[in-house]
Amino acid sequence: MNNKIKLAVAGAVLASASVANAGITWDAGDWTVDMNGNVNAFAAMTSADDSNTVNGGLAGTKGNDDDQVGINTGLLPSWLGFTATTRQNDLDTSVTISFQPGAGNTSALKGGNSANAATENRQAFLTFGDKSWGSVKVGKDLGIFGSTAILNDMTLLGVGAGSVSKGNTTTLGRIGTGYVYADWIGQIAYTTPNMNGFQATLGITQPWTANTTLSTSTVSSASSGTNDEFGLQGQASFSWTGDFAGKVWVGGFSQNVENIADGGTGSSDTSTAFEAGVSTSIYNINLVAYGYSGEGLGTTSLLGDAYDTQGNARDSDGGYVQATYVIPTGTKLGVSYGQSNLDSNAIDTGAVRGTLVESNEMLTIGAYHPLTKHLNLVAEFSNVESENQNGESNESDTFALGAILFF
């Protein structure tokens, strides 16, 4: 397996999963082609007891029935990726393209019997470089800020938050309950060579449009703001090996947003955020701790509900802790807790202040068993609670059983 980003397998390796990390490779002229990916699906059952309005809440809400069931992919979508690599003129070059089909039947939810499901295209990038001076990436790939947080999340092999009864391509895992989604972003990024464990990446990215919560009697979200500057994202890390192995990392995010006041005119601001984390392993135990803080960063997604209607940044923060242990049978047992918080501003009054999300938190307990070196069976329980600025909350429990196979 080459050393380029291959999310399906790399995510599992970083999450300490017991899976093989080799794709299917063959030579084609000057190129080595690697086909890789995964297929996964889960049967999930969600139970919710509340029906409060939490704008931006991730907990399930009570509808006509307290319980919902569905079969779909988990946080990690099913994946098929192709990477071709070669070395020419003292440069290592590669190209990666992938697509992600869903396992849910969206049409069936409308009374039809079609097997249609959403399909995404998350990667299309090239790289060039040399181990002596580093590498450059050009194209669409996982964002830099928040990437290590999601790659260390144990729910990457499971479901976490997000109902699978809606036929979505993926669930949320711990996105929005401990970190902000790194997402898949057009970028030009430089990564340094590995210098005795230290490595850093800095890139310019496609800028995001901010979401603002409108100050009307009916609370809703709307796109607002324009962008005349690239976003900036970066991350630096230090890794070490041995009986007590680990990695520490820090990262940053900055982006200018114009015309973010209600109506899309006037105010401008710069969204900024900082993150830090550590992952350590000793014997069969892995521990992860992560935290972030930002102004105008938003919650759950980049710039989601990041500003009020006057263009003032809302503060947000959060983090998660996680512990996993591999028992003698090879089964990885894990427990993880995280929370994401969003502050309201003085302009957030009435219905906006009351129903705007204040926090999303989740406790997850999971078991991940390697039936073979490629196939993992997964059992996972997650309790999600969402609270609005008035202190009203929704709470839901999700139990999921499924399998994920890597190749």
N, C-alpha and C positions, 0 to 999 in steps of 0.2 A: 504494500500500500504506500502511495507517495505521501509526501508531507504537506500537501495542500489541504485547505479546508474541505472537509467532507463531513457535513454536519451530522448525518445519520450515525456514522460510526464514531467520529470524534466526540460527539456529545455523550455517547455511551461510555467511551473510555474515560473521559474527564469526570463522569459521574460514578466511576468505579464499578461499572457493570462488568459482568463476566461474559463478554461476548468476544468473538474473533474480530480483528480489525484488519482484515485483508479482503479486498474486492476481487473481482474477476478481471484479470489482466491479459493482454496480448500485444504483440508487436505488429506495427503497421508501418513499414518503411522506416523513416527516421523517428517515428513516434512510438511511445508506449501508451496504450489506452487502458484505462481502468474504469470498469463499470461497477457501481457500488450502490448501496441503498438499504432499505428496509421495508417490510410490510408489517403493519400492526392493526389490531382492532380490539375493542373492549365492549363488553356488556356493562352498562352503568345504570345504577338506580339512584335517583335523587329524591330526597324527602325534604319538604319545606313546610314550615308552620306559620309563616308571617306573610303579610301582603302590604307592608309599608312602602312608601315611595322613597327610594334612595337613588337619586340621579347619579349614576356612575358606580352603583353598588354591584358586586359580583356574586353575592349570595343568591340562590334560587328563591323565587317567590311563589306563594301559594296561589294557584289558579282554581280551575273547576275541581281539581283533585290535588291532594297533598303530595302525591307521588308521581314521578315521571321516569320513564325508562327509554333507553336508546342503545343502538350499536353504531359505533363510529371509531375513527382514529383518536388517539390521545393527543397529548401536547406535541409530540413529534409526529409530523405527518408521514404517511407512507411516501417513499422516496426512491427515485431512480435518477442517478447522476452519472455523468460521463466526464472524465478528466483525461486529457491527452497531454503528455509531457515530452520534451526533447531538450537536448543541449546543443546549441549552435553558436559559433563565434564567441565562445567563453561565456555564454549566457544560458541559464536554465529558464526555459519558457514553458508555459502551460496555458490551457484553456479549460474552463469548467462550465458546463451547462447542466441544469437539472430541472425536473418537474415533480410535482407532488399531488398525486390523485387522492381524493377523499374516499372514505369507506362508507359514508352515509348515503341514504337515498333521500335527497331533498324533495323530489317530486312526490314521493309517497306521502309526505306530510300534507299534501294538498288533495289527497284522495286518488292520485294516480298510481300507476304501477311501474313507472319508468325507473331505471337504475341510475339516473343521472346523479352526479355528485360534483361538487366544486373541485376544480383543479387549479393549482397555483404554479407559478414559475419563479422560484426564489433566487436562483443563481444564474448569472451569465457574466463571467469575468475572465480576464486574462492576467497572468503574472509574468514578470521577468526579473532576473536578478542573479546573484552569485553569493555563495556562503561567505565570501570575503567582505562584501559591503552591504548585504541585505537584499530586499526584494521590493518591487512595486506592484500593487494591485490596481487594476482599472476595470470598473464594471459594477454590477450589482451583487452584493453578498451581505452576510450578517453584519449589522452595525458594530462599531467598535465599543462604544459606551454601553455597558450592561451585558456585553457578550459573555464574559467569564462567569457572571452571576447565573445566567441561564444554563450555561454548559455544566455547571456544578450542581444544578438542581436535580434532586433524585426523581422528581415527577416528570423529568424528560422521558423516562421510560414508562410513564403512566398517564394519569388523567388530571389529577389535581382539581382546580376549579373550572367551571364552565360546563354547561349541560351538553351532553351528547344526544339529547332528544330532539335537537333542532336541525340536524343534518349538516352542521358546520364541518369545514375541512378538518379543524383541530379544536381541542379544548385549550384552556389557558394555563394549565399547570399552576405554577406559582406566579405567573405574570400578574402584576397588580396587587399581590399580597406579599411583597418583599422586595420586588425590583420592578423597574420600568422596562418594557419590552424593547430590546435592542433593534428589532425589526430588520427588514431587508432593504438596504439602502444603496443607491448609486453612489460610488465613491472613487476617489483616487487616493491611495494610502501607501505610505512607506513603512516597512518594518525593518528594524535594525537586525544585524546578525546576532546570534546568541553569543553573548560575551560572558562566559563563565556563569551562566544562569540568568543573567540580566538580558531583557529584551523589551523593546518599546515599539509601539505603532502610533503613527500620527497621520490623520487624513482629512481631506475636505470632502464634504458629503452633500447630497441633494438636500436643500433646506425643506423643512416641514412647515405646513400651515397650522397656525394655532387654532384650537377650539376654545370658544368662549361660551359661558352659560348666560343666556339672555335674561335680563331683569324684567320679565313679564309675569303676569299671573299664572300663565302656563309655562312651566319650566321646560326648556328644551336646549339642545346644544346646536351650535351653528359654526360653520367654518368662517374664520375671519382672519384678516391679515394677509400681507403680501411679503415676498422675500426678494431682496436685491443683493444678498450676500450668501456665500456658501456657509453651511454649517461646519464646525470644527469639532472633531472627536479624537481622543487619544487615550492610550492606556500603556502603562509600564508595569512590568512584573519581574519578580525574582524567584527562581525555582531552585530547589536543592534535592538531592537524592540521599539514599542511605536508609538505615532502619527507621529513622524519623524523617520522612520525606515531606515535602510540601511546596506551597506556592503562596506568595503574597502579591497583591496587585493594587494599583490605584488607577483611577481614570477620570476624565473630565469631558464635559460637553459644553459648547457655546454656540449660540445662533442668534443673529439679529432678526427681529420680526417687525415689520412695518404695518401701519394702519390696522391696529388691533382693537380700537375702540368700537363700540356698538355702531353698526352701519358700515364698518370697514374703512373708516377715514381717521386721520389724525395721529393718534398716539403710536409711539414706537418704543421698543425695549429690546434688551438682550437677555435671552434665556441662558442661564448657567447652572451647572450641576457638578458635583464631585462624588466619587465613589471610592470605597476601599474594601478589600476582602482578604481572607486567608483560608486556605484549605490545607490540612495536614493529615498525614496517615502514619500510623504506627501499628505494626502487626496487622490485625484484621479490622482495625477501627479507622474510620475517616470522619473528621470534624470540619465543618464549614461555618464561617461567620462572615456576614456581608452587611454593609450599610451604605446608604446614599442620602444626599440632601441637595435641594435645588431651589432656585427662584425662577419661576416661569417654566419649570421643567414639565409640570403636569403630573398626572398619576395614571397608572396602567399603561398608557401609550405616550410616546413623546409628544409634548405640548397638549395633551388631552386635558381640558378644563384648566389650562395653565394660567389664564388671565380672566379678570372680571370685565364687565362691559365698558369700563372706562380705560381699559388698557393697562391696569395695574397687575403686576405679577402676583400670583398666589404662591406661597411657600409650600413645599412638599418634602417629605422624607420617609424613610422606611428601611427595612432590612430583614434578614432571616438568619436563623441558626439551624444547623442540621447535624445529625449524628447517624452514621450507618455502621453496621457490624456484620461481617461475613462469618456465618457459623460453619462448623465442619462439613456440612452437606453442600456447601457452596452457595446457599441461599443468603442473599443480602437483606438484612432487616434494617429499616430506617424510620426515623422520626424527624419531622421538620416543622418549624413554626416560623411564621413571618407576618409582617404587617406593613401596609402602605398608608400614609396619612396625607391629607390635603387640608390646608388652612383656608378659611374664608377671609374675605376682606370687608372693610367697613361698608363698601358699596353693595355688598351682597345682603340685601334685605328681603323681607317678606318670604314669598315662596321659594325664591332662589336660595337664600341662606338656610331655610328650613330643610329642603329636600336635597341639597347638594351633598354629595358623599363627604364624610369626614375621615372614615377609615374603612379599609378592607383587611381582614386578617384570616389566616387559615392555619389549621393544624392538620398535618398529614401523617399517617402511619402506613407503611408499605412493606411488602415482601416481594422480592424479585429473585426468582429461582432459575438458574441456567439449566434447562432441560438437556441442551446440547451446547457446544461452544458457540453456536450461532443463534439459538432459540432461547428466549426467556419467557417464563410464565410470570404474570404479575397479578397481585392482589393488593388493593389500595383502598384506604378509607380517608376521606377528607371532610373536615368540618369548617365551613366558611361562614363568617359573620360580617355584615356590612352595616355601618351606622351613619346616619346623616347628621347634619349640624344641629338638629333639634334633639338629638339623643335617641331617636327612633331607630330600630334596627330590624334586619332580617337575618335569619339563620337557616342554613340548609346543610344536610349531610349527603355525601355521595359515596357509594360503595361501587368499586369497579373490579371486574375480572377480565383478563385478556391475555394476549400473547404478542410478542414482538420478535421478529426474526431479521437479523442483519446478514448481509452478504457483501 
